[in-house]
Amino acid sequence: MDEYAGRVLADRYRLPLPPADEYELVETRAFDTYSGQEVHLRQIPLPETVEAEVVGDDGRYPGAAP
């Protein structure tokens, strides 16, 4: 368990200390404190912007209350 001395993710997964030469952590192993097992975690990038459009003549969603 000493090898997982880094931060704790979601109050459940203990992460190892990141290597000094690595900037972003994309995949890593972690310790699941609930099950007591070693697990593999992967970061999934999410879009930074969201596109939207106005629906309906008055700009409200058709099912919205007046």
C-alpha positions in Angstrom: 0.0 0.0 0.0 3.0 2.3 0.5 3.5 2.4 -3.3 0.1 4.2 -3.5 1.2 7.3 -1.6 -0.2 9.8 -4.1 -3.6 11.5 -4.1 -7.0 9.8 -3.6 -9.5 9.9 -6.4 -13.2 10.0 -5.6 -12.6 9.0 -2.0 -11.9 5.5 -3.3 -8.9 5.0 -5.5 -5.4 5.6 -4.1 -3.0 6.7 -6.9 0.8 6.2 -7.0 3.0 9.3 -6.9 3.4 10.5 -10.5 6.8 10.2 -12.2 8.7 13.5 -12.2 9.2 13.5 -15.9 5.6 12.9 -16.9 3.3 15.9 -17.3 -0.2 14.4 -17.8 -1.4 11.1 -16.4 -3.4 9.2 -19.0 -3.3 5.6 -17.7 -2.2 4.3 -14.4 -2.8 1.6 -11.9 -4.5 2.4 -8.6 -5.6 0.7 -5.4 -9.3 0.4 -4.9 -9.9 0.9 -1.2 -13.4 -0.6 -1.3 -12.5 -4.0 -2.8 -8.8 -4.1 -1.8 -7.7 -4.8 -5.4 -5.3 -3.2 -7.8 -7.2 -1.6 -10.7 -6.3 0.1 -14.0 -7.6 3.7 -14.5 -7.7 5.6 -17.8 -8.4 9.3 -18.3 -11.0 10.0 -21.0 -10.8 13.6 -22.4 -14.1 15.5 -22.6 -14.9 18.3 -24.9 -14.1 21.8 -23.6 -16.9 23.5 -25.4 -20.5 22.7 -26.1 -22.5 23.9 -29.1 -26.2 24.8 -28.7 -28.9 26.2 -30.8 -32.2 27.9 -30.0 -35.3 25.7 -30.5 -38.7 27.3 -31.2 -39.7 30.8 -32.3 -39.5 32.5 -28.8 -36.2 30.8 -27.9 -37.7 28.4 -25.4 -37.8 24.6 -25.6 -41.3 23.6 -26.9 -42.0 21.5 -23.8 -41.0 24.2 -21.3 -43.6 25.9 -19.0 -44.6 29.5 -19.9 
